[in-house]
Amino acid sequence: MAQPPATPRTPNVGAWSGAAALAVAFFTVVEFAVRQIFVGSRPGLGEAEALIAFSQRTAAGTLGVIVIDTFLMASLIVFLASFRQLITQRRRDLDWVSALAYGAGIAYVAVTLVGDGMEGGAALDAAGPHPDIHVIRTLTLGHALLFGSIGCVLTALVAAASGYVTIVSGALPRWTGRLALVVAAANIAAVATVFGGTDDSFHSVGGWGTAALATFPWLVWVVCVGIVVIRGRRDHHDIAKADATASVATIDQF
């Protein structure tokens, strides 16, 4: 007597997406608090003595921010992979678009980590016995560019692709897709900061305007998606299990 195909153990992609999004929210809040309390606003890059003093005073805080940001990026990788699965389990024909969002997201994570490495290098140099203003200034400029316009272009691509597949697939409420498109537009607008100089003002490259227009809205979207997915995680899990069971049954036929 033929045995019915066993139901495979399927990870709950809804739960993983939600947990990753909440982790992103947690690390974002912690990173912001640490940066505000222990780092603060840096002086202009042309103020050599003030910049060295600032880098020495905030070296430990900066390294702490980088460690937190590394965990944030790891959580974001989990979210991006889970989000792609949420889409493809509803519409397999959209896999290439969700893969575009995932790939651009991984590129964004890589660029962010390189920027963190530059910022950390400046902090380590400042904490040494003989800080070099040229090293600190160069690494700070590289970090500002990666965090600013380069990161904004990649984030815009992630958000635009995510918004499209969300609306077309129906895997999530349409308002989350529209919000993603708004985030993409805000990031494109923030690309212009590359021409805004190197001070720590709103319009400068890598300044707080980039965080307000680009980074913060993007992370808000991630958290919104996470909350929505957590609320409907059972439905997403049931769809995934049904899909896995059908795949096993198809294989057994051969």
FENWOQUI-V419086 format. One record per helix or strand of 2 or more residues. SS is the DSSP state (H for helix, E for strand). FROM is the first residue (numbers start at 1). TO is the last residue. Records with the same first field share a line. If there is no record, write none. Layout:
SS = FROM-TO + FROM-TO
This chain:
H = 13-38 + 48-57 + 59-88 + 92-127 + 133-169 + 174-195 + 208-231 + 233-253
